[in-house]
Amino acid sequence: MYNFFIFLYNIGVWVATLFSRKVRTMWKGEHETFRILKEKVEPNAKYIWFHAASLGEFEQGRPLMEQLRKERAGYKILLTFFSPSGYEVRKNYSGADIICYLPIDTIGNARRFLRTVRPVMAFFIKYEFWSNYLHVLKHRGVPLYSVSSIFRHDQIFFRWYGRGYGRVLDCFTHFFVQNEESRRLLASIGIDRATVTGDTRFDRVLQIKEAGKSLPIVETFLGLERSNHNSQSSTLNPQHSPVFIAGSSWPPDEDIFIRYFNEHREWKLIIAPHIIGEDHLKQILSKLQRKTVRYTEATEENVRHAECLIIDCFGLLSSIYRYADVTYVGGGFGVGIHNVLEAAVWGKPVLFGPNNKNFQEAQGLLRSGGGFEISDVNGFADLMRRLEIDKHFLEQSSKAAGDYVSSLTGATHMIMRSIK
């Protein structure tokens, strides 16, 4: 049944290539994989294989990849992706020796792929359970680990009709799961090879913070004076305006916070939208009633007198959060919130929309007092007024956010101690 589904899926993907550039990119990339492997695989090398569906899973696997490179210098890293949103962004990542797409999960592809690479160890990140690849790995005796995985009772593995497919879980040597519920669910179907290590994303955002860079344009916009040009911290001018930074925002998010800050001009506003397209940027500009500068058009003179800064380029958001008094992470009025940890790691309270129930880190921030759910303009305004007026409340929520992240780091170290 599984292989028949994969057959139908393959046909569906082929049809979709006629209409979607993203799907065409993935299709072409998958068909290039064996050529890439033929050119780059060294016959006598020992490969450790990491597979990530997309960019988020890559970030979860990254701390472990980099630690393995440090501790096991004689090994090489093979990194595969399923989605173009992972591969196209990280295809030049220097931490892996070979990077490619993972071909569709047919028996023939799985056998050919593993015969070519012959990995000595494999790590699948979070939700990746490709049956043919996993069964061939088991057949070849390759140690196989599931990293930062999380299980819920409504997944197919725990339904009566999914027990056949659930045998794919028997292929794993060990599961490093995010929470105790996941461990209990695995135990309920007879799998006791699981350790609660937490989420490696906490280690990753700590790495990002430690590598954070100062941004002179942002500092000029905010009126900051650098006390130490080699330091990661900035000292605020005593007369500075409070700073609100919205990251990965979508139009429904912007409709809420832009309306508030059009009226409360004492705040400096930085917006880093999720989609950096000209149509979206123009839409944001049309909503703002304040003097606004785009980052790519900023000069020392015009940004100094601006009230709002729009980040219209990639790669800066994780460093920008450091400058906030209050942060907002978008997506909570759509498919789900984006990365709240990148803001919280700096010790900043994090606001987000109501679609956060399936995001464990958001739920943790809510419980800790470092995160806040908002559902409409009035709720947002009430919370912002409290954060502005009650300095103790702001300090406590900031500390709670930072403490929440720091208390859950260490998953990478735990995994490294466990693997052979």
Beta strands, then each sheet from edge to edge (+ up, - down):
strand 1: 47-52
strand 2: 76-81
strand 3: 98-101
strand 4: 121-125
strand 5: 144-149
strand 6: 174-177
strand 7: 194-196
strand 8: 243-249
strand 9: 268-273
strand 10: 292-294
strand 11: 308-310
strand 12: 326-329
strand 13: 350-352
strand 14: 371-373
sheet 1: 3+ 2+ 1+ 4+ 5+ 6+ 7+
sheet 2: 10+ 11+ 9+ 8+ 12+ 13+ 14+
end
